[in-house]
Amino acid sequence: MNWFNILPGFQKSAAGMEWLLWTLVLTLAIGCAIVMLMKGPAYVADAYEMNDSDKPA
């Protein structure tokens, strides 16, 4: 059984924009998911009072 047989009467055509569009959307979604996983939850640190800062009195 040959999986790469061409059907009779089949006309070859170039890949359309929907092919390119779905590839870009999928690639962008995977990239966004990776960034969201790497960033993790956001934490706010407590204020740290610096005694030797150059802040005017």
mmCIF file of the C-alpha atoms, coordinates in Angstrom:
data_MODEL
# 
_entry.id   MODEL 
# 
loop_
_atom_site.group_PDB 
_atom_site.id 
_atom_site.type_symbol 
_atom_site.label_atom_id 
_atom_site.label_alt_id 
_atom_site.label_comp_id 
_atom_site.label_asym_id 
_atom_site.label_entity_id 
_atom_site.label_seq_id 
_atom_site.pdbx_PDB_ins_code 
_atom_site.Cartn_x 
_atom_site.Cartn_y 
_atom_site.Cartn_z 
_atom_site.occupancy 
_atom_site.B_iso_or_equiv 
_atom_site.pdbx_formal_charge 
_atom_site.auth_seq_id 
_atom_site.auth_comp_id 
_atom_site.auth_asym_id 
_atom_site.auth_atom_id 
_atom_site.pdbx_PDB_model_num 
ATOM 1  C CA . MET A 1 1  ? 0.000  0.000  0.000   1.00 0.00 ? 1  MET A CA 1 
ATOM 2  C CA . ASN A 1 2  ? 1.522  3.293  -1.118  1.00 0.00 ? 2  ASN A CA 1 
ATOM 3  C CA . TRP A 1 3  ? 0.393  6.239  1.035   1.00 0.00 ? 3  TRP A CA 1 
ATOM 4  C CA . PHE A 1 4  ? 1.648  8.835  -1.455  1.00 0.00 ? 4  PHE A CA 1 
ATOM 5  C CA . ASN A 1 5  ? -0.471 7.962  -4.493  1.00 0.00 ? 5  ASN A CA 1 
ATOM 6  C CA . ILE A 1 6  ? -1.987 10.953 -6.266  1.00 0.00 ? 6  ILE A CA 1 
ATOM 7  C CA . LEU A 1 7  ? -5.708 10.745 -6.865  1.00 0.00 ? 7  LEU A CA 1 
ATOM 8  C CA . PRO A 1 8  ? -6.825 10.750 -10.502 1.00 0.00 ? 8  PRO A CA 1 
ATOM 9  C CA . GLY A 1 9  ? -7.860 14.211 -11.695 1.00 0.00 ? 9  GLY A CA 1 
ATOM 10 C CA . PHE A 1 10 ? -6.101 15.959 -8.794  1.00 0.00 ? 10 PHE A CA 1 
ATOM 11 C CA . GLN A 1 11 ? -4.755 19.431 -9.608  1.00 0.00 ? 11 GLN A CA 1 
ATOM 12 C CA . LYS A 1 12 ? -1.796 20.768 -7.659  1.00 0.00 ? 12 LYS A CA 1 
ATOM 13 C CA . SER A 1 13 ? -2.158 24.242 -6.219  1.00 0.00 ? 13 SER A CA 1 
ATOM 14 C CA . ALA A 1 14 ? -0.037 26.470 -4.039  1.00 0.00 ? 14 ALA A CA 1 
ATOM 15 C CA . ALA A 1 15 ? -0.667 26.598 -0.314  1.00 0.00 ? 15 ALA A CA 1 
ATOM 16 C CA . GLY A 1 16 ? -3.213 29.270 0.541   1.00 0.00 ? 16 GLY A CA 1 
ATOM 17 C CA . MET A 1 17 ? -3.132 32.009 3.157   1.00 0.00 ? 17 MET A CA 1 
ATOM 18 C CA . GLU A 1 18 ? -5.189 29.845 5.553   1.00 0.00 ? 18 GLU A CA 1 
ATOM 19 C CA . TRP A 1 19 ? -2.328 27.398 5.716   1.00 0.00 ? 19 TRP A CA 1 
ATOM 20 C CA . LEU A 1 20 ? 0.169  30.224 6.575   1.00 0.00 ? 20 LEU A CA 1 
ATOM 21 C CA . LEU A 1 21 ? -2.325 31.911 8.970   1.00 0.00 ? 21 LEU A CA 1 
ATOM 22 C CA . TRP A 1 22 ? -2.915 28.794 11.083  1.00 0.00 ? 22 TRP A CA 1 
ATOM 23 C CA . THR A 1 23 ? 0.816  28.123 11.274  1.00 0.00 ? 23 THR A CA 1 
ATOM 24 C CA . LEU A 1 24 ? 1.497  31.648 12.534  1.00 0.00 ? 24 LEU A CA 1 
ATOM 25 C CA . VAL A 1 25 ? -1.371 31.529 15.046  1.00 0.00 ? 25 VAL A CA 1 
ATOM 26 C CA . LEU A 1 26 ? -0.237 28.173 16.422  1.00 0.00 ? 26 LEU A CA 1 
ATOM 27 C CA . THR A 1 27 ? 3.401  29.304 16.682  1.00 0.00 ? 27 THR A CA 1 
ATOM 28 C CA . LEU A 1 28 ? 2.397  32.519 18.446  1.00 0.00 ? 28 LEU A CA 1 
ATOM 29 C CA . ALA A 1 29 ? 0.118  30.645 20.880  1.00 0.00 ? 29 ALA A CA 1 
ATOM 30 C CA . ILE A 1 30 ? 2.891  28.206 21.795  1.00 0.00 ? 30 ILE A CA 1 
ATOM 31 C CA . GLY A 1 31 ? 5.313  31.111 22.310  1.00 0.00 ? 31 GLY A CA 1 
ATOM 32 C CA . CYS A 1 32 ? 2.837  32.952 24.552  1.00 0.00 ? 32 CYS A CA 1 
ATOM 33 C CA . ALA A 1 33 ? 2.219  29.820 26.615  1.00 0.00 ? 33 ALA A CA 1 
ATOM 34 C CA . ILE A 1 34 ? 5.960  29.324 27.122  1.00 0.00 ? 34 ILE A CA 1 
ATOM 35 C CA . VAL A 1 35 ? 6.433  32.934 28.250  1.00 0.00 ? 35 VAL A CA 1 
ATOM 36 C CA . MET A 1 36 ? 3.480  32.720 30.663  1.00 0.00 ? 36 MET A CA 1 
ATOM 37 C CA . LEU A 1 37 ? 4.842  29.494 32.169  1.00 0.00 ? 37 LEU A CA 1 
ATOM 38 C CA . MET A 1 38 ? 8.354  30.910 32.525  1.00 0.00 ? 38 MET A CA 1 
ATOM 39 C CA . LYS A 1 39 ? 7.220  34.161 34.153  1.00 0.00 ? 39 LYS A CA 1 
ATOM 40 C CA . GLY A 1 40 ? 5.119  32.466 36.796  1.00 0.00 ? 40 GLY A CA 1 
ATOM 41 C CA . PRO A 1 41 ? 2.989  34.321 39.333  1.00 0.00 ? 41 PRO A CA 1 
ATOM 42 C CA . ALA A 1 42 ? 3.926  37.902 40.167  1.00 0.00 ? 42 ALA A CA 1 
ATOM 43 C CA . TYR A 1 43 ? 4.937  38.728 43.739  1.00 0.00 ? 43 TYR A CA 1 
ATOM 44 C CA . VAL A 1 44 ? 5.301  42.193 45.268  1.00 0.00 ? 44 VAL A CA 1 
ATOM 45 C CA . ALA A 1 45 ? 8.272  42.523 47.568  1.00 0.00 ? 45 ALA A CA 1 
ATOM 46 C CA . ASP A 1 46 ? 8.061  44.369 50.871  1.00 0.00 ? 46 ASP A CA 1 
ATOM 47 C CA . ALA A 1 47 ? 9.552  47.841 51.004  1.00 0.00 ? 47 ALA A CA 1 
ATOM 48 C CA . TYR A 1 48 ? 13.125 47.888 52.242  1.00 0.00 ? 48 TYR A CA 1 
ATOM 49 C CA . GLU A 1 49 ? 14.133 51.056 54.044  1.00 0.00 ? 49 GLU A CA 1 
ATOM 50 C CA . MET A 1 50 ? 17.663 52.059 53.109  1.00 0.00 ? 50 MET A CA 1 
ATOM 51 C CA . ASN A 1 51 ? 19.371 54.157 55.793  1.00 0.00 ? 51 ASN A CA 1 
ATOM 52 C CA . ASP A 1 52 ? 22.292 55.243 53.609  1.00 0.00 ? 52 ASP A CA 1 
ATOM 53 C CA . SER A 1 53 ? 20.242 56.435 50.622  1.00 0.00 ? 53 SER A CA 1 
ATOM 54 C CA . ASP A 1 54 ? 20.833 59.843 49.044  1.00 0.00 ? 54 ASP A CA 1 
ATOM 55 C CA . LYS A 1 55 ? 17.312 61.000 49.877  1.00 0.00 ? 55 LYS A CA 1 
ATOM 56 C CA . PRO A 1 56 ? 17.145 64.578 51.265  1.00 0.00 ? 56 PRO A CA 1 
ATOM 57 C CA . ALA A 1 57 ? 15.939 64.854 54.868  1.00 0.00 ? 57 ALA A CA 1 
# 
